[in-house]
Structure formats: structure tokens, C-alpha cells
């Protein structure tokens, strides 16, 4: 399956992917242990979602052990870019400017975040990083 064929994850799938990106390869139990710290979600619900994620190609699964081990198929940045591109297209008419302006006006950026944004803009413009 090509990266371009991988579907956009649902909110629940994205929560599970965030656990995998943070922890690495995980069993259903490990994902459940992390998610249950801040959300009431049953083990069997997570199991079913992860099975669907495998069928959709969002995760890979090693079933050589009794407990299947799942791993995110794409890197976090790849998925974030896909979601951002989709959002930019659907909500902002493809305009990077509109997206960035709304993002910066929606939540006050810290000094560190602004410095990193400036550094990235300089780099993109071919200036000094």
C-alpha cells in the first residue's frame, strides 16, 4: 500500500497513533493502559479500532507472538502533513497564508514558538537560519 493510499485517521485512530508514535510498537494492552489514564475507553473497543486500523493500512501488525504488536505505518510528521494538507484544502481554499494567520490568531504563540517560526521562515527564504 502506497503512502498516498492510506486513509485519513479518525479522531479515535489518531489518539491510538499518538500513543504508538510516543511509545513505539505497542500491544492493545499497552495502548489501553495509556489511554485509560485520561479517557474511559474499554479494552475491546481499542482492540476493535486497532484491528480496523490494520485493515485500513494505518498500522502494521506482528502476530508472531500471542499478543499482537502494532506499529504505526507512517511517521507522525507524514500523517500530520497529510491532515494539514487536507484541512488547508477543505477549510482554507488551499491558502497557506489563511491557515497560518488563523493558527496564530487562535492561540497565543510562546516566544520560543515565534522564534522557531522566524527561523523556519528565514530558512525557507534562503536566509540565515
C-alpha positions as CSV (number, residue, x, y, z in Angstrom):
1,X,0.0,0.0,0.0
2,X,1.4,3.4,-1.0
3,X,1.5,6.2,1.5
4,X,-0.9,8.2,-0.7
5,X,-3.5,5.3,-0.4
6,X,-3.5,5.4,3.4
7,X,-6.8,6.9,4.6
8,X,-7.2,9.8,6.9
9,X,-7.4,8.5,10.5
10,X,-10.5,9.2,12.6
11,X,-10.1,11.0,15.9
12,X,-10.0,7.7,17.9
13,X,-7.5,6.3,15.5
14,X,-5.4,9.4,15.8
15,X,-5.4,9.0,19.6
16,X,-4.0,5.5,19.2
17,X,-1.5,6.6,16.7
18,X,-0.2,9.2,19.1
19,X,0.4,6.5,21.7
20,X,2.3,4.5,19.1
21,X,4.4,7.5,18.0
22,X,5.2,8.2,21.6
23,X,5.8,4.6,22.8
24,X,6.8,2.8,19.7
25,X,5.4,-0.6,18.9
26,X,2.6,-1.5,21.2
27,X,0.2,-4.3,22.2
28,X,-3.5,-3.5,22.6
29,X,-3.0,-3.7,26.4
30,X,-0.2,-1.1,26.3
31,X,-2.4,1.3,24.3
32,X,-5.3,0.7,26.6
33,X,-3.1,1.4,29.7
34,X,-2.0,4.8,28.3
35,X,-5.4,5.9,27.0
36,X,-7.3,4.8,30.1
37,X,-5.3,7.3,32.2
38,X,-7.3,10.2,30.7
39,X,-10.2,8.6,28.9
40,X,-12.8,5.9,29.6
41,X,-12.3,3.5,26.7
42,X,-12.7,-0.2,27.0
43,X,-10.1,-2.7,26.1
44,X,-12.3,-4.4,23.5
45,X,-13.1,-1.0,21.9
46,X,-9.4,-0.3,21.5
47,X,-8.8,-3.8,20.2
48,X,-11.6,-3.4,17.5
49,X,-10.3,0.0,16.5
50,X,-6.7,-1.3,16.1
51,X,-8.0,-4.2,14.1
52,X,-9.8,-1.8,11.8
53,X,-6.7,0.4,11.6
54,X,-4.7,-2.7,10.5
55,X,-7.3,-3.5,7.8
56,X,-7.2,0.2,6.6
57,X,-3.4,0.1,6.5
58,X,-2.8,2.7,9.2
59,X,-0.8,0.2,11.3
60,X,1.2,-2.9,10.7
61,X,0.8,-6.0,13.0
62,X,3.3,-8.6,14.1
63,X,1.2,-11.6,15.1
64,X,4.1,-14.0,15.7
65,X,3.6,-13.7,19.4
66,X,0.4,-14.5,21.5
67,X,-0.1,-10.7,22.0
68,X,-0.1,-8.9,18.6
69,X,2.3,-6.0,18.4
70,X,1.1,-3.0,16.4
71,X,3.2,-0.2,14.9
72,X,2.2,3.0,13.1
73,X,2.7,2.6,9.3
74,X,3.6,6.2,8.8
75,X,5.7,8.6,10.8
76,X,4.0,11.2,12.8
77,X,5.1,14.1,10.6
78,X,3.9,12.3,7.5
79,X,0.4,11.9,9.0
80,X,0.4,15.5,10.3
81,X,1.3,16.8,6.8
82,X,-1.5,14.7,5.2
83,X,-4.0,16.0,7.7
84,X,-2.8,19.6,7.4
85,X,-2.9,19.5,3.6
86,X,-6.4,18.1,3.7
87,X,-7.5,20.8,6.2
88,X,-5.8,23.6,4.2
89,X,-7.6,22.4,1.1
90,X,-11.0,22.0,2.7
91,X,-11.2,24.9,5.1
92,X,-8.8,27.5,3.7
93,X,-9.1,27.1,-0.1
94,X,-5.5,25.8,-0.3
95,X,-4.2,29.1,1.2
96,X,-1.1,28.7,3.4
97,X,-1.4,32.3,4.5
98,X,-5.0,31.9,5.7
99,X,-4.1,28.7,7.6
100,X,-1.1,30.3,9.3
101,X,-2.9,33.5,10.2
102,X,-5.8,31.6,11.7
103,X,-3.4,29.3,13.6
104,X,-1.5,32.3,15.0
105,X,-4.6,34.2,16.0
106,X,-6.4,31.2,17.5
107,X,-3.8,30.7,20.3
108,X,-1.1,32.9,21.5
109,X,2.3,31.5,20.5
110,X,5.1,31.5,23.0
111,X,8.3,33.4,22.4
112,X,10.1,30.1,21.7
113,X,7.5,29.1,19.2
114,X,7.7,32.5,17.5
115,X,11.5,32.2,17.3
116,X,11.2,28.8,15.7
117,X,8.7,30.1,13.2
118,X,11.0,33.0,12.4
119,X,13.9,30.6,12.0
120,X,11.9,28.4,9.6
121,X,10.7,31.4,7.6
122,X,14.4,32.6,7.2
123,X,15.4,29.1,6.2
124,X,12.5,28.9,3.6
125,X,13.5,32.3,2.2
126,X,17.1,31.1,1.9
127,X,18.4,33.4,4.6
128,X,20.4,32.7,7.6
129,X,18.9,30.1,9.9
